[in-house]
Amino acid sequence: MKPFTERAIAVISSIPEGKVMTYGGVAAAAGSPRAARQVVRILHAMSRKYRLPWHRVVNAQGRIALQDAEDADRQRLYLLSEGIEFDERDLIPLDRYRFVPGEADELRAPEASGGGASAEGAPGPADG
């Protein structure tokens, strides 16, 4: 696995319940600010294997970016269940819910067999 992928997995795994990050925010925290599309691919390919909290990653406007309506509805329900609210434009107020990993945070990639949190073991956007 490439170092950026490992770091991105660690960043995504570190997003706490009730917080979100943007694809670009994950990319920047993983060391490559222009790699938001790569974060999308990582989520698509590895959410299930690494039990990533995929539902906590949204686009730069704070909007759910999944095109499949069922997956988007599932993501919205998971976020609502964690206390995240949407505004009248169906956006998550990033100033309130954005997670920014601190320099003191220890980011560690989870093991494939158990590691990071997930929404009740739900499939990631690629799996459903």
N, CA, C and O atoms as a Tinker XYZ file with bonds, in Angstrom:
   512  protein
     1  N      0.851000   -1.182000    0.000000    73     2
     2  CA     0.000000    0.000000    0.000000    64     1     3
     3  C      0.893000    1.240000    0.000000    63     2     4     5
     4  O      1.914000    1.288000    0.685000    81     3
     5  N      0.492000    2.226000   -0.771000    73     3     6
     6  CA     1.280000    3.453000   -0.883000    64     5     7
     7  C      1.151000    4.294000    0.394000    63     6     8     9
     8  O      0.129000    4.237000    1.078000    81     7
     9  N      2.194000    5.076000    0.709000    73     7    10
    10  CA     2.162000    5.885000    1.939000    64     9    11
    11  C      0.967000    6.834000    2.014000    63    10    12    13
    12  O      0.372000    6.981000    3.082000    81    11
    13  N      0.598000    7.490000    0.893000    73    11    14
    14  CA    -0.553000    8.395000    0.942000    64    13    15
    15  C     -1.819000    7.630000    1.309000    63    14    16    17
    16  O     -2.619000    8.102000    2.117000    81    15
    17  N     -2.004000    6.464000    0.726000    73    15    18
    18  CA    -3.187000    5.649000    1.025000    64    17    19
    19  C     -3.220000    5.288000    2.501000    63    18    20    21
    20  O     -4.269000    5.384000    3.139000    81    19
    21  N     -2.096000    4.877000    3.047000    73    19    22
    22  CA    -2.033000    4.542000    4.479000    64    21    23
    23  C     -2.386000    5.745000    5.339000    63    22    24    25
    24  O     -3.141000    5.627000    6.304000    81    23
    25  N     -1.836000    6.905000    4.985000    73    23    26
    26  CA    -2.129000    8.114000    5.772000    64    25    27
    27  C     -3.598000    8.512000    5.638000    63    26    28    29
    28  O     -4.221000    8.914000    6.622000    81    27
    29  N     -4.153000    8.406000    4.440000    73    27    30
    30  CA    -5.561000    8.756000    4.237000    64    29    31
    31  C     -6.468000    7.834000    5.048000    63    30    32    33
    32  O     -7.433000    8.294000    5.659000    81    31
    33  N     -6.167000    6.554000    5.057000    73    31    34
    34  CA    -6.947000    5.603000    5.856000    64    33    35
    35  C     -6.879000    5.973000    7.331000    63    34    36    37
    36  O     -7.884000    5.924000    8.039000    81    35
    37  N     -5.681000    6.344000    7.790000    73    35    38
    38  CA    -5.525000    6.743000    9.187000    64    37    39
    39  C     -6.334000    7.998000    9.499000    63    38    40    41
    40  O     -6.971000    8.077000   10.549000    81    39
    41  N     -6.316000    8.977000    8.598000    73    39    42
    42  CA    -7.070000   10.214000    8.809000    64    41    43
    43  C     -8.567000    9.916000    8.860000    63    42    44    45
    44  O     -9.258000   10.363000    9.776000    81    43
    45  N     -9.066000    9.171000    7.891000    73    43    46
    46  CA   -10.493000    8.846000    7.854000    64    45    47
    47  C    -10.894000    8.095000    9.119000    63    46    48    49
    48  O    -11.946000    8.365000    9.698000    81    47
    49  N    -10.063000    7.159000    9.543000    73    47    50
    50  CA   -10.350000    6.376000   10.751000    64    49    51
    51  C    -10.397000    7.242000   11.998000    63    50    52    53
    52  O    -11.047000    6.880000   12.979000    81    51
    53  N     -9.714000    8.385000   11.973000    73    51    54
    54  CA    -9.643000    9.247000   13.148000    64    53    55
    55  C    -10.819000   10.205000   13.282000    63    54    56    57
    56  O    -10.942000   10.876000   14.307000    81    55
    57  N    -11.680000   10.288000   12.285000    73    55    58
    58  CA   -12.806000   11.225000   12.351000    64    57    59
    59  C    -13.773000   10.746000   13.430000    63    58    60    61
    60  O    -14.336000    9.657000   13.318000    81    59
    61  N    -13.969000   11.546000   14.469000    73    59    62
    62  CA   -14.837000   11.098000   15.564000    64    61    63
    63  C    -16.324000   11.178000   15.213000    63    62    64    65
    64  O    -16.732000   11.894000   14.299000    81    63
    65  N    -17.090000   10.445000   15.945000    73    63    66
    66  CA   -18.545000   10.481000   15.794000    64    65    67
    67  C    -19.021000   11.916000   15.991000    63    66    68    69
    68  O    -18.553000   12.617000   16.888000    81    67
    69  N    -19.958000   12.347000   15.143000    73    67    70
    70  CA   -20.507000   13.693000   15.248000    64    69    71
    71  C    -19.694000   14.753000   14.537000    63    70    72    73
    72  O    -19.988000   15.943000   14.651000    81    71
    73  N    -18.668000   14.334000   13.801000    73    71    74
    74  CA   -17.836000   15.261000   13.036000    64    73    75
    75  C    -17.706000   14.751000   11.612000    63    74    76    77
    76  O    -17.928000   13.570000   11.344000    81    75
    77  N    -17.342000   15.651000   10.693000    73    75    78
    78  CA   -17.120000   15.278000    9.302000    64    77    79
    79  C    -15.828000   15.916000    8.811000    63    78    80    81
    80  O    -15.317000   16.867000    9.403000    81    79
    81  N    -15.321000   15.375000    7.728000    73    79    82
    82  CA   -14.223000   15.989000    6.997000    64    81    83
    83  C    -14.619000   16.029000    5.537000    63    82    84    85
    84  O    -15.474000   15.264000    5.091000    81    83
    85  N    -13.994000   16.924000    4.802000    73    83    86
    86  CA   -14.207000   16.962000    3.365000    64    85    87
    87  C    -13.167000   16.057000    2.698000    63    86    88    89
    88  O    -12.154000   15.705000    3.302000    81    87
    89  N    -13.436000   15.694000    1.457000    73    87    90
    90  CA   -12.469000   14.887000    0.710000    64    89    91
    91  C    -11.127000   15.614000    0.644000    63    90    92    93
    92  O    -10.073000   15.010000    0.841000    81    91
    93  N    -11.177000   16.906000    0.367000    73    91    94
    94  CA    -9.952000   17.702000    0.305000    64    93    95
    95  C     -9.274000   17.834000    1.656000    63    94    96    97
    96  O     -8.046000   17.866000    1.735000    81    95
    97  N    -10.063000   17.910000    2.716000    73    95    98
    98  CA    -9.498000   17.977000    4.063000    64    97    99
    99  C     -8.755000   16.711000    4.426000    63    98   100   101
   100  O     -7.688000   16.761000    5.038000    81    99
   101  N     -9.322000   15.566000    4.045000    73    99   102
   102  CA    -8.641000   14.295000    4.274000    64   101   103
   103  C     -7.336000   14.268000    3.482000    63   102   104   105
   104  O     -6.291000   13.881000    4.006000    81   103
   105  N     -7.404000   14.681000    2.217000    73   103   106
   106  CA    -6.213000   14.683000    1.369000    64   105   107
   107  C     -5.121000   15.569000    1.966000    63   106   108   109
   108  O     -3.957000   15.174000    2.024000    81   107
   109  N     -5.499000   16.760000    2.405000    73   107   110
   110  CA    -4.517000   17.679000    2.979000    64   109   111
   111  C     -3.914000   17.102000    4.260000    63   110   112   113
   112  O     -2.700000   17.158000    4.455000    81   111
   113  N     -4.756000   16.551000    5.127000    73   111   114
   114  CA    -4.261000   15.976000    6.377000    64   113   115
   115  C     -3.361000   14.767000    6.127000    63   114   116   117
   116  O     -2.492000   14.455000    6.942000    81   115
   117  N     -3.573000   14.088000    4.996000    73   115   118
   118  CA    -2.752000   12.934000    4.638000    64   117   119
   119  C     -1.495000   13.346000    3.873000    63   118   120   121
   120  O     -0.683000   12.496000    3.508000    81   119
   121  N     -1.333000   14.650000    3.628000    73   119   122
   122  CA    -0.107000   15.147000    3.036000    64   121   123
   123  C     -0.143000   15.487000    1.565000    63   122   124   125
   124  O      0.895000   15.802000    0.983000    81   123
   125  N     -1.308000   15.432000    0.947000    73   123   126
   126  CA    -1.398000   15.755000   -0.477000    64   125   127
   127  C     -2.672000   16.549000   -0.741000    63   126   128   129
   128  O     -3.679000   15.975000   -1.155000    81   127
   129  N     -2.644000   17.871000   -0.506000    73   127   130
   130  CA    -3.846000   18.695000   -0.564000    64   129   131
   131  C     -4.634000   18.635000   -1.869000    63   130   132   133
   132  O     -5.825000   18.947000   -1.882000    81   131
   133  N     -3.992000   18.241000   -2.961000    73   131   134
   134  CA    -4.689000   18.210000   -4.251000    64   133   135
   135  C     -5.196000   16.818000   -4.612000    63   134   136   137
   136  O     -5.531000   16.566000   -5.769000    81   135
   137  N     -5.257000   15.918000   -3.645000    73   135   138
   138  CA    -5.593000   14.518000   -3.927000    64   137   139
   139  C     -6.999000   14.131000   -3.464000    63   138   140   141
   140  O     -7.223000   12.991000   -3.058000    81   139
   141  N     -7.943000   15.065000   -3.522000    73   139   142
   142  CA    -9.308000   14.763000   -3.081000    64   141   143
   143  C     -9.912000   13.601000   -3.872000    63   142   144   145
   144  O    -10.610000   12.760000   -3.304000    81   143
   145  N     -9.649000   13.554000   -5.172000    73   143   146
   146  CA   -10.196000   12.458000   -5.979000    64   145   147
   147  C     -9.606000   11.114000   -5.576000    63   146   148   149
   148  O    -10.279000   10.086000   -5.654000    81   147
   149  N     -8.362000   11.123000   -5.149000    73   147   150
   150  CA    -7.747000    9.882000   -4.672000    64   149   151
   151  C     -8.436000    9.424000   -3.384000    63   150   152   153
   152  O     -8.602000    8.224000   -3.165000    81   151
   153  N     -8.835000   10.363000   -2.538000    73   151   154
   154  CA    -9.570000   10.017000   -1.321000    64   153   155
   155  C    -10.898000    9.347000   -1.685000    63   154   156   157
   156  O    -11.314000    8.385000   -1.038000    81   155
   157  N    -11.551000    9.858000   -2.716000    73   155   158
   158  CA   -12.788000    9.233000   -3.194000    64   157   159
   159  C    -12.519000    7.783000   -3.586000    63   158   160   161
   160  O    -13.284000    6.888000   -3.226000    81   159
   161  N    -11.440000    7.553000   -4.317000    73   159   162
   162  CA   -11.103000    6.191000   -4.747000    64   161   163
   163  C    -10.777000    5.288000   -3.559000    63   162   164   165
   164  O    -11.162000    4.119000   -3.534000    81   163
   165  N    -10.072000    5.834000   -2.585000    73   163   166
   166  CA    -9.746000    5.053000   -1.388000    64   165   167
   167  C    -11.023000    4.652000   -0.666000    63   166   168   169
   168  O    -11.179000    3.497000   -0.271000    81   167
   169  N    -11.929000    5.593000   -0.494000    73   167   170
   170  CA   -13.204000    5.277000    0.158000    64   169   171
   171  C    -13.973000    4.233000   -0.641000    63   170   172   173
   172  O    -14.554000    3.306000   -0.077000    81   171
   173  N    -13.969000    4.392000   -1.940000    73   171   174
   174  CA   -14.691000    3.463000   -2.818000    64   173   175
   175  C    -14.133000    2.049000   -2.702000    63   174   176   177
   176  O    -14.892000    1.082000   -2.646000    81   175
   177  N    -12.833000    1.930000   -2.665000    73   175   178
   178  CA   -12.195000    0.617000   -2.711000    64   177   179
   179  C    -11.940000   -0.008000   -1.345000    63   178   180   181
   180  O    -11.825000   -1.230000   -1.245000    81   179
   181  N    -11.849000    0.803000   -0.286000    73   179   182
   182  CA   -11.342000    0.260000    0.971000    64   181   183
   183  C    -12.229000    0.467000    2.194000    63   182   184   185
   184  O    -11.845000    0.076000    3.296000    81   183
   185  N    -13.398000    1.068000    2.030000    73   183   186
   186  CA   -14.255000    1.337000    3.190000    64   185   187
   187  C    -14.603000    0.083000    3.966000    63   186   188   189
   188  O    -14.521000    0.061000    5.194000    81   187
   189  N    -14.985000   -0.940000    3.264000    73   187   190
   190  CA   -15.399000   -2.169000    3.947000    64   189   191
   191  C    -14.199000   -2.880000    4.572000    63   190   192   193
   192  O    -14.245000   -3.267000    5.740000    81   191
   193  N    -13.141000   -3.052000    3.807000    73   191   194
   194  CA   -11.969000   -3.791000    4.278000    64   193   195
   195  C    -11.407000   -3.189000    5.560000    63   194   196   197
   196  O    -11.037000   -3.922000    6.478000    81   195
   197  N    -11.338000   -1.865000    5.633000    73   195   198
   198  CA   -10.753000   -1.196000    6.793000    64   197   199
   199  C    -11.800000   -0.635000    7.747000    63   198   200   201
   200  O    -11.466000    0.089000    8.686000    81   199
   201  N    -13.057000   -0.966000    7.508000    73   199   202
   202  CA   -14.161000   -0.524000    8.365000    64   201   203
   203  C    -14.102000    0.993000    8.596000    63   202   204   205
   204  O    -14.191000    1.471000    9.727000    81   203
   205  N    -13.951000    1.722000    7.505000    73   203   206
   206  CA   -13.818000    3.169000    7.580000    64   205   207
   207  C    -15.166000    3.841000    7.822000    63   206   208   209
   208  O    -16.182000    3.388000    7.295000    81   207
   209  N    -15.187000    4.896000    8.597000    73   207   210
   210  CA   -16.422000    5.665000    8.779000    64   209   211
   211  C    -16.662000    6.564000    7.555000    63   210   212   213
   212  O    -16.615000    7.791000    7.639000    81   211
   213  N    -16.917000    5.916000    6.436000    73   211   214
   214  CA   -17.067000    6.585000    5.141000    64   213   215
   215  C    -18.134000    7.664000    5.153000    63   214   216   217
   216  O    -18.045000    8.650000    4.422000    81   215
   217  N    -19.141000    7.470000    5.985000    73   215   218
   218  CA   -20.269000    8.400000    6.021000    64   217   219
   219  C    -19.877000    9.762000    6.585000    63   218   220   221
   220  O    -20.645000   10.717000    6.468000    81   219
   221  N    -18.706000    9.869000    7.188000    73   219   222
   222  CA   -18.253000   11.128000    7.782000    64   221   223
   223  C    -17.428000   11.970000    6.817000    63   222   224   225
   224  O    -16.823000   12.959000    7.230000    81   223
   225  N    -17.392000   11.600000    5.550000    73   223   226
   226  CA   -16.647000   12.364000    4.549000    64   225   227
   227  C    -17.649000   12.927000    3.536000    63   226   228   229
   228  O    -18.430000   12.191000    2.933000    81   227
   229  N    -17.603000   14.243000    3.368000    73   227   230
   230  CA   -18.545000   14.953000    2.497000    64   229   231
   231  C    -17.774000   15.878000    1.563000    63   230   232   233
   232  O    -16.555000   16.004000    1.677000    81   231
   233  N    -18.483000   16.524000    0.641000    73   231   234
   234  CA   -17.779000   17.400000   -0.292000    64   233   235
   235  C    -17.454000   18.754000    0.358000    63   234   236   237
   236  O    -17.819000   19.008000    1.506000    81   235
   237  N    -16.777000   19.595000   -0.382000    73   235   238
   238  CA   -16.269000   20.860000    0.149000    64   237   239
   239  C    -17.365000   21.826000    0.579000    63   238   240   241
   240  O    -17.108000   22.733000    1.371000    81   239
   241  N    -18.583000   21.648000    0.073000    73   239   242
   242  CA   -19.701000   22.499000    0.482000    64   241   243
   243  C    -20.430000   21.953000    1.710000    63   242   244   245
   244  O    -21.304000   22.622000    2.262000    81   243
   245  N    -20.074000   20.742000    2.139000    73   243   246
   246  CA   -20.774000   20.116000    3.252000    64   245   247
   247  C    -21.963000   19.305000    2.780000    63   246   248   249
   248  O    -22.894000   19.055000    3.545000    81   247
   249  N    -21.935000   18.899000    1.541000    73   247   250
   250  CA   -23.034000   18.148000    0.943000    64   249   251
   251  C    -22.635000   16.690000    0.763000    63   250   252   253
   252  O    -21.474000   16.381000    0.493000    81   251
   253  N    -23.596000   15.811000    0.914000    73   251   254
   254  CA   -23.389000   14.408000    0.585000    64   253   255
   255  C    -23.193000   14.319000   -0.917000    63   254   256   257
   256  O    -24.008000   14.828000   -1.687000    81   255
   257  N    -22.119000   13.676000   -1.330000    73   255   258
   258  CA   -21.759000   13.661000   -2.752000    64   257   259
   259  C    -22.108000   12.360000   -3.458000    63   258   260   261
   260  O    -21.896000   12.245000   -4.665000    81   259
   261  N    -22.632000   11.389000   -2.746000    73   259   262
   262  CA   -22.948000   10.111000   -3.377000    64   261   263
   263  C    -24.083000   10.283000   -4.377000    63   262   264   265
   264  O    -25.080000   10.945000   -4.091000    81   263
   265  N    -23.924000    9.693000   -5.530000    73   263   266
   266  CA   -24.919000    9.827000   -6.599000    64   265   267
   267  C    -26.083000    8.858000   -6.424000    63   266   268   269
   268  O    -27.215000    9.179000   -6.786000    81   267
   269  N    -25.817000    7.682000   -5.876000    73   267   270
   270  CA   -26.866000    6.683000   -5.662000    64   269   271
   271  C    -27.770000    7.163000   -4.518000    63   270   272   273
   272  O    -27.295000    7.396000   -3.406000    81   271
   273  N    -29.047000    7.306000   -4.787000    73   271   274
   274  CA   -29.981000    7.859000   -3.801000    64   273   275
   275  C    -30.045000    7.016000   -2.536000    63   274   276   277
   276  O    -30.132000    7.565000   -1.437000    81   275
   277  N    -30.003000    5.707000   -2.668000    73   275   278
   278  CA   -30.074000    4.836000   -1.489000    64   277   279
   279  C    -28.837000    5.021000   -0.611000    63   278   280   281
   280  O    -28.950000    5.122000    0.610000    81   279
   281  N    -27.660000    5.066000   -1.230000    73   279   282
   282  CA   -26.430000    5.286000   -0.468000    64   281   283
   283  C    -26.420000    6.669000    0.170000    63   282   284   285
   284  O    -25.996000    6.816000    1.317000    81   283
   285  N    -26.878000    7.679000   -0.552000    73   283   286
   286  CA   -26.924000    9.036000   -0.013000    64   285   287
   287  C    -27.892000    9.114000    1.169000    63   286   288   289
   288  O    -27.600000    9.775000    2.166000    81   287
   289  N    -29.038000    8.447000    1.062000    73   287   290
   290  CA   -29.993000    8.424000    2.171000    64   289   291
   291  C    -29.400000    7.726000    3.386000    63   290   292   293
   292  O    -29.599000    8.162000    4.520000    81   291
   293  N    -28.671000    6.642000    3.146000    73   291   294
   294  CA   -28.030000    5.904000    4.245000    64   293   295
   295  C    -26.994000    6.796000    4.930000    63   294   296   297
   296  O    -26.919000    6.835000    6.158000    81   295
   297  N    -26.192000    7.514000    4.130000    73   295   298
   298  CA   -25.189000    8.396000    4.707000    64   297   299
   299  C    -25.862000    9.481000    5.548000    63   298   300   301
   300  O    -25.415000    9.787000    6.654000    81   299
   301  N    -26.919000   10.049000    5.022000    73   299   302
   302  CA   -27.643000   11.090000    5.759000    64   301   303
   303  C    -28.178000   10.549000    7.091000    63   302   304   305
   304  O    -28.064000   11.214000    8.121000    81   303
   305  N    -28.754000    9.357000    7.072000    73   303   306
   306  CA   -29.283000    8.757000    8.304000    64   305   307
   307  C    -28.180000    8.508000    9.326000    63   306   308   309
   308  O    -28.365000    8.764000   10.516000    81   307
   309  N    -27.031000    8.008000    8.865000    73   307   310
   310  CA   -25.905000    7.782000    9.785000    64   309   311
   311  C    -25.443000    9.095000   10.407000    63   310   312   313
   312  O    -25.182000    9.157000   11.609000    81   311
   313  N    -25.343000   10.132000    9.604000    73   311   314
   314  CA   -24.902000   11.424000   10.122000    64   313   315
   315  C    -25.921000   11.999000   11.101000    63   314   316   317
   316  O    -25.545000   12.506000   12.157000    81   315
   317  N    -27.191000   11.925000   10.764000    73   315   318
   318  CA   -28.234000   12.397000   11.671000    64   317   319
   319  C    -28.197000   11.631000   12.990000    63   318   320   321
   320  O    -28.394000   12.215000   14.055000    81   319
   321  N    -27.947000   10.333000   12.921000    73   319   322
   322  CA   -27.907000    9.518000   14.139000    64   321   323
   323  C    -26.732000    9.885000   15.040000    63   322   324   325
   324  O    -26.738000    9.585000   16.234000    81   323
   325  N    -25.719000   10.541000   14.457000    73   323   326
   326  CA   -24.571000   10.994000   15.240000    64   325   327
   327  C    -24.731000   12.437000   15.714000    63   326   328   329
   328  O    -23.813000   13.005000   16.306000    81   327
   329  N    -25.893000   13.024000   15.453000    73   327   330
   330  CA   -26.173000   14.379000   15.909000    64   329   331
   331  C    -25.802000   15.473000   14.933000    63   330   332   333
   332  O    -25.883000   16.653000   15.273000    81   331
   333  N    -25.399000   15.111000   13.732000    73   331   334
   334  CA   -25.052000   16.103000   12.734000    64   333   335
   335  C    -26.335000   16.611000   12.085000    63   334   336   337
   336  O    -27.183000   15.827000   11.659000    81   335
   337  N    -26.461000   17.927000   12.017000    73   335   338
   338  CA   -27.658000   18.545000   11.453000    64   337   339
   339  C    -27.364000   19.120000   10.074000    63   338   340   341
   340  O    -26.228000   19.472000    9.756000    81   339
   341  N    -28.397000   19.204000    9.277000    73   339   342
   342  CA   -28.320000   19.788000    7.941000    64   341   343
   343  C    -29.089000   21.102000    7.959000    63   342   344   345
   344  O    -30.091000   21.230000    8.662000    81   343
   345  N    -28.620000   22.077000    7.186000    73   343   346
   346  CA   -29.330000   23.354000    7.137000    64   345   347
   347  C    -30.452000   23.299000    6.101000    63   346   348   349
   348  O    -30.722000   22.245000    5.525000    81   347
   349  N    -31.094000   24.428000    5.873000    73   347   350
   350  CA   -32.243000   24.479000    4.960000    64   349   351
   351  C    -31.863000   24.182000    3.513000    63   350   352   353
   352  O    -32.733000   23.876000    2.698000    81   351
   353  N    -30.581000   24.268000    3.187000    73   351   354
   354  CA   -30.119000   23.936000    1.831000    64   353   355
   355  C    -29.603000   22.501000    1.741000    63   354   356   357
   356  O    -29.029000   22.098000    0.729000    81   355
   357  N    -29.815000   21.738000    2.809000    73   355   358
   358  CA   -29.379000   20.345000    2.900000    64   357   359
   359  C    -27.861000   20.223000    2.966000    63   358   360   361
   360  O    -27.282000   19.237000    2.510000    81   359
   361  N    -27.230000   21.240000    3.540000    73   359   362
   362  CA   -25.780000   21.242000    3.735000    64   361   363
   363  C    -25.455000   21.053000    5.206000    63   362   364   365
   364  O    -26.222000   21.462000    6.077000    81   363
   365  N    -24.325000   20.437000    5.478000    73   363   366
   366  CA   -23.821000   20.330000    6.844000    64   365   367
   367  C    -23.015000   21.598000    7.118000    63   366   368   369
   368  O    -22.095000   21.909000    6.362000    81   367
   369  N    -23.335000   22.331000    8.173000    73   367   370
   370  CA   -22.548000   23.537000    8.492000    64   369   371
   371  C    -21.125000   23.129000    8.917000    63   370   372   373
   372  O    -20.903000   22.701000   10.049000    81   371
   373  N    -20.190000   23.267000    8.003000    73   371   374
   374  CA   -18.831000   22.805000    8.261000    64   373   375
   375  C    -18.158000   23.584000    9.390000    63   374   376   377
   376  O    -17.292000   23.044000   10.080000    81   375
   377  N    -18.541000   24.835000    9.585000    73   375   378
   378  CA   -17.947000   25.590000   10.682000    64   377   379
   379  C    -18.290000   24.979000   12.037000    63   378   380   381
   380  O    -17.590000   25.217000   13.021000    81   379
   381  N    -19.338000   24.213000   12.091000    73   379   382
   382  CA   -19.769000   23.580000   13.342000    64   381   383
   383  C    -19.323000   22.128000   13.458000    63   382   384   385
   384  O    -18.989000   21.674000   14.552000    81   383
   385  N    -19.312000   21.396000   12.355000    73   383   386
   386  CA   -19.091000   19.950000   12.405000    64   385   387
   387  C    -17.768000   19.476000   11.795000    63   386   388   389
   388  O    -17.461000   18.285000   11.853000    81   387
   389  N    -16.988000   20.376000   11.218000    73   387   390
   390  CA   -15.736000   19.951000   10.578000    64   389   391
   391  C    -14.732000   19.472000   11.625000    63   390   392   393
   392  O    -14.526000   20.117000   12.653000    81   391
   393  N    -14.119000   18.341000   11.344000    73   391   394
   394  CA   -13.037000   17.816000   12.166000    64   393   395
   395  C    -11.715000   18.155000   11.503000    63   394   396   397
   396  O    -11.521000   17.890000   10.316000    81   395
   397  N    -10.805000   18.743000   12.273000    73   395   398
   398  CA    -9.466000   19.037000   11.782000    64   397   399
   399  C     -8.493000   18.306000   12.701000    63   398   400   401
   400  O     -8.337000   18.677000   13.864000    81   399
   401  N     -7.842000   17.273000   12.183000    73   399   402
   402  CA    -6.904000   16.542000   13.042000    64   401   403
   403  C     -5.819000   17.479000   13.553000    63   402   404   405
   404  O     -5.220000   18.239000   12.791000    81   403
   405  N     -5.581000   17.410000   14.854000    73   403   406
   406  CA    -4.539000   18.236000   15.447000    64   405   407
   407  C     -3.172000   17.602000   15.286000    63   406   408   409
   408  O     -3.056000   16.401000   15.045000    81   407
   409  N     -2.156000   18.406000   15.418000    73   407   410
   410  CA    -0.807000   17.892000   15.288000    64   409   411
   411  C     -0.497000   16.873000   16.372000    63   410   412   413
   412  O      0.358000   16.008000   16.181000    81   411
   413  N     -1.174000   16.961000   17.500000    73   411   414
   414  CA    -0.928000   16.024000   18.593000    64   413   415
   415  C     -1.662000   14.699000   18.386000    63   414   416   417
   416  O     -1.363000   13.706000   19.050000    81   415
   417  N     -2.626000   14.691000   17.457000    73   415   418
   418  CA    -3.357000   13.452000   17.198000    64   417   419
   419  C     -2.415000   12.409000   16.626000    63   418   420   421
   420  O     -1.617000   12.694000   15.733000    81   419
   421  N     -2.517000   11.218000   17.145000    73   419   422
   422  CA    -1.727000   10.127000   16.601000    64   421   423
   423  C     -2.582000    9.407000   15.576000    63   422   424   425
   424  O     -3.593000    8.797000   15.922000    81   423
   425  N     -2.182000    9.475000   14.326000    73   423   426
   426  CA    -2.918000    8.824000   13.257000    64   425   427
   427  C     -2.253000    7.498000   12.959000    63   426   428   429
   428  O     -1.060000    7.436000   12.662000    81   427
   429  N     -3.024000    6.459000   13.041000    73   427   430
   430  CA    -2.489000    5.126000   12.814000    64   429   431
   431  C     -3.466000    4.365000   11.947000    63   430   432   433
   432  O     -4.668000    4.361000   12.213000    81   431
   433  N     -2.958000    3.721000   10.909000    73   431   434
   434  CA    -3.818000    2.941000   10.025000    64   433   435
   435  C     -4.343000    1.727000   10.781000    63   434   436   437
   436  O     -3.578000    1.059000   11.477000    81   435
   437  N     -5.639000    1.428000   10.655000    73   435   438
   438  CA    -6.223000    0.269000   11.327000    64   437   439
   439  C     -5.824000   -1.024000   10.634000    63   438   440   441
   440  O     -5.437000   -1.031000    9.466000    81   439
   441  N     -5.926000   -2.095000   11.367000    73   439   442
   442  CA    -5.702000   -3.412000   10.787000    64   441   443
   443  C     -6.892000   -3.773000    9.914000    63   442   444   445
   444  O     -8.016000   -3.364000   10.203000    81   443
   445  N     -6.664000   -4.524000    8.861000    73   443   446
   446  CA    -7.747000   -4.917000    7.962000    64   445   447
   447  C     -8.783000   -5.758000    8.678000    63   446   448   449
   448  O     -9.946000   -5.776000    8.276000    81   447
   449  N     -8.392000   -6.444000    9.713000    73   447   450
   450  CA    -9.309000   -7.354000   10.395000    64   449   451
   451  C    -10.156000   -6.684000   11.454000    63   450   452   453
   452  O    -11.041000   -7.333000   12.012000    81   451
   453  N     -9.931000   -5.433000   11.756000    73   451   454
   454  CA   -10.740000   -4.878000   12.815000    64   453   455
   455  C    -10.750000   -3.389000   12.866000    63   454   456   457
   456  O    -11.834000   -2.809000   12.805000    81   455
   457  N     -9.673000   -2.743000   12.970000    73   455   458
   458  CA    -9.443000   -1.325000   13.029000    64   457   459
   459  C    -10.618000   -0.398000   13.127000    63   458   460   461
   460  O    -11.566000   -0.689000   13.856000    81   459
   461  N    -10.595000    0.691000   12.435000    73   459   462
   462  CA   -11.490000    1.828000   12.558000    64   461   463
   463  C    -12.965000    1.550000   12.696000    63   462   464   465
   464  O    -13.444000    0.434000   12.498000    81   463
   465  N    -13.654000    2.594000   13.039000    73   463   466
   466  CA   -15.089000    2.505000   13.246000    64   465   467
   467  C    -15.824000    2.485000   11.912000    63   466   468   469
   468  O    -15.292000    2.901000   10.882000    81   467
   469  N    -17.019000    2.008000   11.953000    73   467   470
   470  CA   -17.884000    2.082000   10.782000    64   469   471
   471  C    -19.303000    2.269000   11.267000    63   470   472   473
   472  O    -19.588000    2.120000   12.455000    81   471
   473  N    -20.162000    2.583000   10.379000    73   471   474
   474  CA   -21.572000    2.728000   10.720000    64   473   475
   475  C    -22.196000    1.349000   10.758000    63   474   476   477
   476  O    -22.710000    0.858000    9.753000    81   475
   477  N    -22.148000    0.739000   11.907000    73   475   478
   478  CA   -22.748000   -0.576000   12.087000    64   477   479
   479  C    -22.265000   -1.579000   11.040000    63   478   480   481
   480  O    -23.038000   -2.421000   10.582000    81   479
   481  N    -20.998000   -1.489000   10.665000    73   479   482
   482  CA   -20.449000   -2.414000    9.686000    64   481   483
   483  C    -21.076000   -2.248000    8.309000    63   482   484   485
   484  O    -21.017000   -3.155000    7.479000    81   483
   485  N    -21.670000   -1.093000    8.072000    73   483   486
   486  CA   -22.360000   -0.851000    6.813000    64   485   487
   487  C    -21.374000   -0.820000    5.656000    63   486   488   489
   488  O    -20.207000   -0.471000    5.834000    81   487
   489  N    -21.836000   -1.177000    4.499000    73   487   490
   490  CA   -20.960000   -1.081000    3.351000    64   489   491
   491  C    -20.655000    0.365000    3.018000    63   490   492   493
   492  O    -21.482000    1.251000    3.237000    81   491
   493  N    -19.482000    0.598000    2.495000    73   491   494
   494  CA   -19.128000    1.938000    2.077000    64   493   495
   495  C    -19.828000    2.272000    0.777000    63   494   496   497
   496  O    -20.572000    1.449000    0.243000    81   495
   497  N    -19.601000    3.455000    0.269000    73   495   498
   498  CA   -20.298000    3.875000   -0.939000    64   497   499
   499  C    -20.000000    2.977000   -2.131000    63   498   500   501
   500  O    -20.805000    2.902000   -3.059000    81   499
   501  N    -18.874000    2.302000   -2.121000    73   499   502
   502  CA   -18.533000    1.433000   -3.240000    64   501   503
   503  C    -19.225000    0.086000   -3.136000    63   502   504   505
   504  O    -19.399000   -0.621000   -4.129000    81   503
   505  N    -19.609000   -0.251000   -1.937000    73   503   506
   506  CA   -20.122000   -1.588000   -1.685000    64   505   507
   507  C    -21.618000   -1.690000   -1.886000    63   506   508   509
   508  O    -22.158000   -2.791000   -1.996000    81   507
   509  N    -22.287000   -0.560000   -1.936000    73   507   510
   510  CA   -23.735000   -0.619000   -1.969000    64   509   511
   511  C    -24.241000   -0.072000   -3.189000    63   510   512
   512  O    -25.455000   -0.039000   -3.394000    81   511
